[in-house]
Amino acid sequence: MKPTVHWLFAFIPITVILEHIGKVPPPVIFFSAALAIVPIAVLIVQSTEQIAMRTGHAVGGLLNATFGNAPELIIALVALKAGYPDMVRASIIGAILANLLLALGIAFFVGGIRYRDQKYNPVAARIYSSMMLLAVASLAVPSAFSRHFAPEGTIWQEELLNLGIAGLLLLTYGLYLVFSLKTHPGAFASVEGSAGEAHHDGERWSMLRATLSLAGASVLAAWMSEILVGVAQGTGKALGMSQIFIGIVFLAIIGGAAESGSAIAVARKDKMDLSVGIAVGSSIQIALFVAPVLVFASYFIGPRPLELSFTRAEVGALLIGVLVGTIVCGDGQSNWFRGVQLLTVYSIIAAMFYFAPELNQ
């Protein structure tokens, strides 16, 4: 693990001590736990990369995407169990926007500073864009249904719609994997033919070390996430932030630290196919896999079922982010100013959620 991240493991015992001392302000515990999650997330990705070296590119790519999103999923599950559905829904939107606008924007900017123009596969970019528009539709439909047909509370038709859409999203994601890994892998091939090299540098771990590291990191992520979510509400009150803002910005950035860092790092090496694949692919997985998994999981661990009923502001922000991302990324080339464009849109959306006093359905 990189030395710049390794020292952050010290925040694991610090967080535990702060939690048990008592009378420690919630924001201090929150940000300590957040810093502790960053190196854990990086370790999860590193472990899956090492396992991927032995399982092959296709299976390895799936493992990398799945466990790269593990911190987001764990944080959302803990928040779901604690009874914070608004925060969970906000974290879904926030994770998509953080990958699509923030991580990709920084990657475009950093890569564009080192290289005047960078190219990547435009066919893959268009497929990613169509999948993201599908994600917007899948989250907007149940939200509109809830506002117009069940404004006062959940009705059984809404529950059936949520379960049906969640099932369709999982099926679509499964077919997307078949399409990208089995029947049409050439559509996602690197224009440079070297995207696969980025994850195979450095020390090679044993399979035992990689597996134990992955298991240990997952346990630590769940532990720190439980502490993080436990003080989230107190942190919001102390800092004047809503649950939705904390979910959209803080939890999304913390949970996505690993894959965001990977996307930025490979962009600096001029491997833009891999960078775009990590950032946008992670957004697709959150919308089509993580969100429906949370819906089904809520029936077992949550105090009540999770509804995919997002606020108008959340749906609008997602639509704007996806449309801008589609236009900026769709032609297969990037430069530093395109990164500025994505970052500007993300900053505007984050500011809107910070200053919004109330977000009603």
VENUR-V61200 format. One record per backbone hydrogen bond with DSSP energy under -0.5 kcal/mol. NH is the residue of the N-H (numbers start at 1). CO is the residue of the C=O. E is the energy in kcal/mol with one decimal. If there is no record, write none. Layout:
{{NH | CO | E} {NH | CO | E}}
This chain:
{{5 | 2 | -1.7} {6 | 2 | -2.3} {7 | 3 | -1.1} {8 | 5 | -1.7} {9 | 6 | -1.7} {10 | 7 | -1.7} {11 | 8 | -1.9} {12 | 9 | -1.9} {13 | 9 | -0.6} {14 | 10 | -1.5} {15 | 11 | -2.2} {16 | 12 | -2.0} {17 | 13 | -2.5} {18 | 14 | -2.6} {19 | 15 | -2.3} {20 | 16 | -1.6} {21 | 17 | -1.4} {22 | 18 | -1.0} {28 | 25 | -1.0} {29 | 25 | -1.4} {30 | 26 | -2.9} {31 | 27 | -2.5} {32 | 28 | -1.7} {33 | 29 | -2.6} {34 | 30 | -2.2} {35 | 31 | -2.1} {36 | 32 | -1.7} {37 | 33 | -1.7} {38 | 34 | -1.1} {39 | 35 | -0.8} {40 | 36 | -1.0} {41 | 37 | -2.7} {42 | 38 | -1.9} {43 | 39 | -2.3} {44 | 40 | -2.1} {45 | 41 | -1.9} {46 | 42 | -2.6} {47 | 43 | -2.5} {48 | 44 | -2.1} {49 | 45 | -2.2} {50 | 46 | -2.0} {51 | 47 | -2.2} {52 | 48 | -2.4} {53 | 49 | -1.1} {54 | 51 | -1.4} {55 | 51 | -1.2} {56 | 52 | -1.4} {60 | 56 | -2.3} {61 | 57 | -2.6} {62 | 58 | -1.7} {63 | 59 | -2.5} {64 | 60 | -2.7} {65 | 61 | -2.2} {66 | 62 | -2.7} {67 | 63 | -2.8} {68 | 64 | -1.6} {69 | 65 | -1.1} {70 | 67 | -0.7} {72 | 255 | -0.5} {73 | 69 | -2.2} {74 | 70 | -3.0} {75 | 71 | -2.7} {76 | 72 | -2.4} {77 | 73 | -2.5} {78 | 74 | -2.4} {79 | 75 | -2.3} {80 | 76 | -2.4} {81 | 77 | -2.4} {82 | 78 | -1.8} {83 | 80 | -1.0} {84 | 79 | -2.4} {88 | 84 | -1.9} {89 | 85 | -2.7} {90 | 86 | -2.3} {91 | 87 | -2.2} {92 | 88 | -1.7} {93 | 89 | -1.9} {94 | 90 | -3.1} {95 | 91 | -2.4} {96 | 92 | -1.8} {97 | 93 | -2.4} {98 | 94 | -2.9} {99 | 95 | -1.9} {100 | 96 | -2.6} {101 | 97 | -2.8} {102 | 97 | -1.3} {103 | 98 | -3.4} {104 | 99 | -1.4} {105 | 101 | -1.2} {106 | 102 | -2.6} {107 | 103 | -2.4} {108 | 104 | -2.8} {109 | 105 | -2.3} {110 | 106 | -3.3} {111 | 107 | -2.7} {112 | 108 | -2.3} {113 | 109 | -1.6} {114 | 110 | -1.2} {115 | 111 | -2.5} {118 | 334 | -2.4} {120 | 332 | -2.5} {125 | 121 | -1.8} {126 | 122 | -2.0} {127 | 123 | -1.9} {128 | 124 | -2.8} {129 | 125 | -2.2} {130 | 126 | -2.2} {131 | 127 | -2.1} {132 | 128 | -2.1} {133 | 129 | -2.1} {134 | 130 | -1.8} {135 | 131 | -1.8} {136 | 132 | -2.0} {137 | 133 | -2.1} {138 | 134 | -2.4} {139 | 135 | -1.5} {140 | 136 | -2.1} {141 | 137 | -2.1} {142 | 138 | -0.6} {143 | 139 | -0.8} {144 | 140 | -2.6} {145 | 141 | -2.4} {146 | 142 | -2.2} {147 | 143 | -2.0} {148 | 144 | -2.1} {149 | 145 | -2.7} {150 | 145 | -0.7} {150 | 146 | -1.2} {158 | 155 | -0.7} {159 | 155 | -1.7} {160 | 156 | -2.2} {161 | 157 | -2.2} {162 | 158 | -2.6} {163 | 159 | -2.4} {164 | 160 | -2.7} {165 | 161 | -2.8} {166 | 162 | -2.5} {167 | 163 | -2.3} {168 | 164 | -2.2} {169 | 165 | -2.6} {170 | 166 | -2.1} {171 | 167 | -2.2} {172 | 168 | -2.9} {173 | 169 | -2.6} {174 | 170 | -2.2} {175 | 171 | -2.3} {176 | 172 | -2.3} {177 | 173 | -2.0} {178 | 174 | -1.9} {179 | 175 | -2.6} {180 | 176 | -2.7} {181 | 177 | -2.6} {182 | 178 | -2.0} {183 | 178 | -2.1} {184 | 179 | -2.5} {187 | 184 | -1.2} {188 | 185 | -1.5} {189 | 186 | -1.3} {197 | 194 | -1.8} {198 | 195 | -0.9} {199 | 196 | -0.5} {200 | 197 | -1.6} {205 | 203 | -0.6} {210 | 206 | -2.4} {211 | 207 | -2.4} {212 | 208 | -2.7} {213 | 209 | -2.5} {214 | 210 | -2.1} {215 | 211 | -2.4} {216 | 212 | -2.8} {217 | 213 | -2.6} {218 | 214 | -2.0} {219 | 215 | -1.9} {220 | 216 | -2.4} {221 | 217 | -2.5} {222 | 218 | -2.0} {223 | 219 | -2.2} {224 | 220 | -2.8} {225 | 221 | -2.2} {226 | 222 | -1.9} {227 | 223 | -1.5} {228 | 224 | -2.6} {229 | 225 | -2.9} {230 | 226 | -1.7} {231 | 227 | -1.2} {231 | 228 | -0.6} {232 | 229 | -1.0} {233 | 229 | -0.6} {235 | 231 | -2.2} {236 | 232 | -2.4} {237 | 233 | -2.0} {238 | 234 | -2.2} {239 | 235 | -2.3} {240 | 236 | -0.8} {241 | 236 | -3.1} {246 | 242 | -2.2} {247 | 243 | -2.5} {248 | 244 | -3.0} {249 | 245 | -2.6} {250 | 245 | -0.7} {251 | 246 | -2.7} {252 | 247 | -0.8} {253 | 249 | -2.3} {254 | 250 | -2.7} {255 | 251 | -2.7} {256 | 252 | -1.7} {257 | 254 | -1.4} {260 | 256 | -2.2} {261 | 257 | -2.3} {262 | 258 | -2.1} {263 | 259 | -2.5} {264 | 260 | -2.2} {265 | 261 | -2.5} {266 | 262 | -2.4} {267 | 263 | -1.2} {268 | 264 | -1.5} {269 | 265 | -0.5} {269 | 266 | -0.5} {270 | 267 | -1.6} {271 | 266 | -2.2} {272 | 270 | -0.6} {275 | 271 | -1.9} {276 | 272 | -3.0} {277 | 273 | -2.2} {278 | 274 | -2.4} {279 | 275 | -2.3} {280 | 276 | -2.5} {281 | 276 | -0.7} {281 | 277 | -1.1} {282 | 278 | -1.7} {283 | 279 | -1.4} {284 | 280 | -2.3} {285 | 281 | -2.1} {286 | 282 | -2.1} {287 | 283 | -2.0} {288 | 284 | -2.7} {289 | 285 | -2.1} {290 | 285 | -2.2} {291 | 286 | -2.5} {293 | 289 | -2.0} {294 | 290 | -2.2} {295 | 291 | -1.7} {296 | 292 | -2.2} {297 | 293 | -2.7} {298 | 294 | -1.8} {299 | 295 | -0.5} {299 | 296 | -1.0} {300 | 297 | -1.9} {301 | 297 | -2.3} {302 | 298 | -1.0} {303 | 80 | -0.6} {309 | 307 | -0.8} {310 | 139 | -0.5} {310 | 308 | -0.9} {312 | 360 | -0.6} {315 | 311 | -2.5} {316 | 312 | -2.9} {317 | 313 | -2.5} {318 | 314 | -2.3} {319 | 315 | -2.6} {320 | 316 | -2.7} {321 | 317 | -2.6} {322 | 318 | -2.6} {323 | 319 | -2.5} {324 | 320 | -2.6} {325 | 321 | -2.6} {326 | 322 | -2.7} {327 | 323 | -2.2} {328 | 324 | -2.8} {329 | 325 | -2.3} {330 | 326 | -1.1} {332 | 329 | -1.0} {334 | 118 | -2.8} {339 | 335 | -1.2} {340 | 336 | -1.6} {341 | 337 | -2.0} {342 | 338 | -2.0} {343 | 339 | -2.4} {344 | 340 | -2.3} {345 | 341 | -1.9} {346 | 342 | -2.1} {347 | 343 | -2.4} {348 | 344 | -2.1} {349 | 345 | -2.2} {350 | 346 | -2.6} {351 | 347 | -2.3} {352 | 348 | -2.0} {353 | 349 | -1.9} {354 | 350 | -1.8} {355 | 351 | -2.2} {356 | 352 | -1.4} {360 | 358 | -0.6}}
